Amino acid sequence: GTFPVPEADGRFFFFKYQDSGIKNDLFRYKRISFIDILQGTVSPSDLNGKILLVGSYRRQSPNDSAEIPYPASFELVPKLTVHAHILDSMINHRSVALVPGWISGIITFLFLLFIVTRVVKSKPLNALLACIGLAGLFHFIAQMLFSKDSGIWLREAQPLMAIVLGYYVVLPYRLMREHRKRADYQQRNELLV
């Protein structure tokens, strides 16, 4: 799930905060005081096979904490916790996978094709309902893919804009075509009378 950022000359990845549904689950990792390790009050078997992160849980400096968008609002947590979640995501292969741009392009094209044919071949109200239904279904599927353990990030902006713009660009064309047909019928009717 990495992506390049040319401006920063590096590659980055998105990760998911591991959520078990328990309140205050951000702090679910076991904490051991470094002083306890130095004094020997912690058994070596407690540390065997574990990854240790050394850092501060105190808010002595603004550099020790970070704001994160979890669960629904921004919360200030120790950076040590953020690093623990990053490592957990990497070890358990639960990072966010961004869908490639060409797949989004294909989805956008297919949505645009569907909307154009719907607007041209069906009644305006049915076409509008098809647009709303397709947008809602796509949004629901994208949210479900992202929220499950798979962590698949499907770009929503392009396909949703294709639905909206496809409807509002093709609908006037269809109305002009219908107006032309009606004008032709009226002319033929006047010639017959």
N, C-alpha and C positions, 0 to 999 in steps of 0.2 A: 503494500500500500504506500510506496514512496512516490513523491512527485518533485520535479525540479523547480527551483526558483532561481532563474538566471541572475536576478539583481543581487541576490545574496551569495551567488556562486556556491550553491549547495543543494543537497536533496533533503527533503523533510518527509515526515509521515504523520498521519492522524492516528490518534489512539482513542480508545473508549475507556472511560472510567468504569471500573468493574463494579457492578451493582447487583446486590443480592436482595434488594427490596427492604433492607433493614435501615431504619433511621440512623443517621450518622455513620453510614457504611464507609464513608471516605477514610475513616480511621480504623479500618478493620484489621490492619496489619499489626502484628505483635510488636510492641515497643519495649526495648530493654535499655536501661540507663547505662551509659558508657562507664560510669563510676562503678556500677555493679560488676561489670566485666573486669575492670582493673582490680577490684577488691576480691574477686573470685567467688562472689555470691551466686553467680550464674553458672550452672553446670555446663561443661563443654558439650555434652550430648544435646543440650537445648539448641546449640549453635551448629551442630553437625549437619551438613547438607543444606544449609540455609544461606541465603544471600543477605549480607549485612549492609545497610546504608547508614552512614554516620553523618549526623547533622543535628540541627537544633529544631525543637518544636516550640521554642519561645518566640515571641514577637518582639525581639529586641531591636531588630533592624527591618526596614521595609523590604530589604533584599531576602529576608528569610521566608516571606509569604508571597502567595500569588492568588489572584482572583481567578476563579474557574466557573464556568457556566454549568453548575451541577447542583442539584438535580433540575430545578426549574429557574432558579435565579442565581445571580453571581454570589459566590461565597469566598471568603478569604481563608485559605488553608496554608499550612506549611509546605514549602517547596519539596521537602522530604517526602511528603505524602504524594505529591504529583509525580515525583520520580519513582515511587513505589508502584503507582498505577501504570506508568509507562513500562517499567520492567515486567510487570504482571501481564500487560497486553502483548509484549514482545515474546515472552516465554511461552505463553499459552496461545499464541497466534490469534489474538483477538483485536488486531488493529482494524482501522477503518480502511476499506478498499474502495478507492475512487474508480468508478466505471470509466473506461477509456472514452475519449472524445468522439471517436468514430462510431461507437455504439449509440451515444447520445444523438449524433447526427442522423443515424438510421432511424431511431425512434422518432425524431423530429420530422423527418421526411415522411414516414408512414402516417404519423398523426395528421400532417398537413394534407396528405393525399386523401385520407379518410374524411377529413372535415370538408375539403373542397368537393368531393363527390357527394357528401351528405347535403351540403348547402345547395348544390346544383340540382340534385335529383329528388329532394324531399321538400315538404312544406317548411317555411321559415321557423315555425314553432318547434317542429320535430328536429330540425337542424340545431336549433338553440339547445334543446334538451340533450341532443347527442353530444354537443360541445361540453355542456355542464357535466354530463355523466362521464365522458371520457376524461375530463380534467380531474374530477373527483376520484375516479377509479385509479388513475395514474398516480395521483398524490397519495392515496391510501397504500398502493403497492410500494411506492418509494419509501414511505414511512415505515412500513412493515419490514422491508429489506434492511433498512438502517437500524431499526430498533432490536431486531433479533441478534443472536450471537454472531451471525455472518458479518454484520457491520458493513454492508454494501451501500455505498453512497452513490445514488443515481441522481445525476443532475436533473433538476426539475424545471429550471427557468426556461431553457430553450424549447422543450416540448410544449410547455404551457403557453408560452408566447406564440408558438406556431398555431395552437388551437385558437387563441383569441384573435390573432391577426388574420389567420386563414378565414375565420368566420366574417370578420368585419371588412375584409378586402373583397371576398367573393360574393357576399350578400348584395352589395350595390350592383355588381355586374349582373347578377341574376335578376334583380329588380328592373334594371334597364332593359334586359332581354325580354322580360315579361311585358314591360311597358311598350316596347317595339311591337311585340306580337299583338297586343290589344289595339294599338294604333293601326296595324295592318288589317285586323278584323273590322274595325270601324270604317276604314276606307272601302273595303270590299262591300260592307253592308250599305254604305252610302251609294255605291255604284249600282247595287241591285235595286235600290228604291227609286 
